[in-house]
C-alpha cells in the first residue's frame, strides 16, 4: 500500500526568524492563532488562499514554505510531567506544557462553549499523586523554547501574555493559582514567575514580608505588575444593595468565596475580624471559586449574589463593583531567572506604553508603578 503523502512546512521557523508572534501573523492573514499553531504542528493544511497570504507576509514562495513529502505521520510523544492545578486534574484533560529548568510541567486548560482550548496534549494517566501525570503530546520541541510559566490569580495575565507574544514571540503559559500556591510552586522550582498580592496585617506592606519569610537567604527579584482595586462584586444594578461586608451576613445573600491561601480570602477574613463578624453568618463562606474571574462568573450566571474580586473581574462580566481596598500585585522570581532571554523580554514589555494602556482601559489598573523593582 502506498504511503500517504504529507505536507511539511517551515512556518514556525520562518515566523520566528522574522520576529513575528503567532497572534500577529494570524491577524495579518485573517485566521485564528490556534490555526497558525495547527499549521506549524502539521495537523492542519491551509487552503490555497491562506497559503498565499502566509507566503506573502513571510516574503517567501509557497514552495519555500510548504513541501510535499512521502512518509508516515509522526507518532505522538509520551511525556511525564508535573501537573500545576488548583483543582483536581482529570484524565483526558488538555494541557499546555513547558520546561522549567530540567523538569517538565503541565497546566490543564478548559474548553469554552465556543472553541477548543489551545493545548499541546492531554493527560493520559494520572500518577499516584495528582501532582504528576503521563501525557500524550503533539511535540515537545515548541514547548521547550521561548515559553515561561507564570502562576497567579491576576485576571489580566492574558493581556500581558498577548502583548509579550506579539512583541517578542515569547509565550506565557498562565497557571491559575492563589498567591500562596503560586509562591509555593516557585519555591519548589515548578514555575518561572509567581504573582502575589499578600498583605502583611501587621505592617500593611504587600508581598515582601511573606517573600522574606518563605525564601530566607535566597536572592529574589520582585517587580510590580500593577495596582488594582478589590471589592464586592454584585449583579448589574446591585438589586440586593450589597455595599459593605456587613451586608454579606443577610440571610438572603448567597456568597461565593475564594480558596484558602488567596489574597481575597485573607482580605475577607481581615474585614470580618475588624467588623467583629463570624464567618458562619455568611451563606456560602465555604463555597470556593478558584480565581477572581471564576468567582465573578458565579455572580454573572446568578448562582451567587456577591463575591470578593478585582474591578477587572467585575468589568469582564459587566457587573457592579464596590471598592474596598487598593492592592499591589507583584511578579516574583529568583534573581537568576531574570537572566533568561524570555524573562528579559517580559520585563521589557512591562515598560511599554502599549501594555499600560491595555491594563488601564480593559482592566482599570493603576500602572504608575508597573515595571518598578520592589526588591
BELUR-V645132 format. One record per backbone hydrogen bond with DSSP energy under -1.0 kcal/mol. NH is the residue of the N-H (numbers start at 0). CO is the residue of the C=O. E is the energy in kcal/mol with one decimal. If there is no record, write none. Layout:
[[NH:CO:E] [NH:CO:E]]
This chain:
[[5:68:-3.5] [7:66:-3.2] [9:64:-2.0] [13:9:-2.8] [14:10:-2.9] [15:11:-2.3] [16:12:-1.9] [17:13:-1.1] [18:15:-1.5] [19:14:-2.5] [24:20:-2.3] [25:21:-2.4] [26:22:-2.2] [27:23:-1.9] [28:24:-1.8] [30:25:-2.5] [35:31:-1.5] [36:32:-2.1] [37:33:-2.4] [38:34:-2.4] [39:35:-2.5] [40:36:-2.2] [41:38:-1.0] [42:37:-1.9] [43:37:-1.1] [50:46:-2.4] [51:47:-2.4] [52:48:-2.1] [53:49:-2.7] [54:50:-2.3] [55:51:-2.2] [56:52:-2.5] [57:53:-2.1] [59:54:-2.4] [64:60:-1.2] [65:61:-3.1] [66:7:-3.0] [68:5:-3.7] [76:136:-2.5] [78:134:-1.9] [80:132:-2.4] [81:103:-2.4] [82:130:-3.0] [83:105:-3.0] [91:122:-3.5] [92:89:-1.8] [94:120:-2.4] [95:106:-2.1] [97:104:-2.1] [99:102:-2.7] [102:99:-1.8] [104:97:-2.7] [105:81:-2.5] [106:95:-2.9] [108:93:-2.4] [111:114:-2.0] [119:94:-3.0] [120:94:-1.4] [121:135:-2.2] [122:92:-1.9] [123:133:-2.3] [124:133:-1.9] [126:131:-2.6] [131:128:-1.9] [132:80:-2.1] [133:124:-3.4] [134:78:-3.9] [135:121:-2.2] [136:76:-2.8] [137:119:-2.8] [143:139:-1.3] [147:170:-2.1] [149:172:-2.3] [150:192:-2.6] [151:174:-1.8] [156:153:-1.7] [159:155:-1.8] [160:156:-2.6] [161:157:-2.3] [162:158:-2.1] [163:159:-2.6] [164:160:-2.3] [165:161:-2.3] [166:162:-2.3] [167:163:-2.8] [168:164:-1.5] [170:145:-2.8] [172:147:-3.5] [174:149:-2.5] [176:151:-1.6] [179:260:-2.1] [181:177:-2.8] [182:178:-2.2] [183:179:-1.9] [184:180:-2.4] [185:181:-2.0] [186:182:-2.5] [187:183:-1.7] [188:185:-1.4] [189:184:-2.8] [191:148:-1.2] [192:148:-1.9] [193:331:-2.6] [194:150:-2.9] [195:329:-2.1] [199:204:-2.9] [203:199:-3.3] [206:197:-3.9] [207:205:-2.7] [210:206:-2.5] [211:207:-2.7] [212:208:-1.5] [213:209:-2.4] [214:210:-2.3] [217:214:-1.8] [220:332:-3.5] [222:330:-2.6] [223:371:-2.7] [224:328:-2.7] [225:328:-1.5] [226:365:-2.4] [227:326:-2.3] [229:324:-3.0] [230:308:-2.8] [231:321:-2.2] [232:306:-2.8] [233:319:-1.7] [237:234:-2.7] [240:237:-2.0] [246:243:-1.3] [247:244:-1.6] [248:245:-1.8] [249:246:-1.6] [252:249:-1.5] [254:282:-3.1] [255:305:-1.7] [256:286:-2.7] [261:258:-1.6] [265:261:-1.9] [266:262:-2.3] [267:263:-2.4] [268:264:-2.4] [269:265:-2.0] [270:266:-2.6] [271:267:-2.6] [272:268:-2.0] [273:269:-2.2] [274:270:-1.8] [275:272:-1.1] [276:271:-2.9] [280:277:-1.8] [281:278:-1.8] [284:281:-1.6] [286:283:-1.1] [288:256:-2.2] [290:288:-1.2] [294:290:-2.1] [295:291:-2.6] [296:292:-2.3] [297:293:-1.5] [298:294:-1.1] [299:295:-2.3] [300:296:-2.2] [302:297:-1.7] [303:297:-1.2] [304:253:-3.0] [305:253:-1.4] [306:232:-1.3] [308:230:-2.3] [310:228:-2.0] [313:309:-1.8] [314:310:-2.9] [315:311:-2.0] [318:313:-2.8] [319:233:-2.0] [321:231:-2.5] [323:229:-2.6] [324:229:-2.1] [326:227:-3.1] [328:225:-2.8] [329:195:-2.5] [330:222:-3.5] [331:193:-3.5] [332:220:-2.3] [334:218:-2.8] [336:333:-1.2] [337:334:-1.0] [338:335:-1.4] [339:336:-1.8] [343:339:-2.4] [344:340:-2.0] [345:341:-1.7] [346:342:-2.8] [347:343:-1.9] [348:344:-1.8] [349:345:-1.5] [350:347:-1.3] [351:348:-1.8] [355:351:-1.7] [356:352:-2.6] [357:353:-1.6] [358:354:-2.5] [359:355:-2.0] [360:356:-3.0] [361:357:-2.7] [364:358:-2.2] [365:226:-2.7] [369:366:-1.1] [370:223:-3.1] [371:368:-2.3] [373:221:-3.1] [374:221:-1.4]]
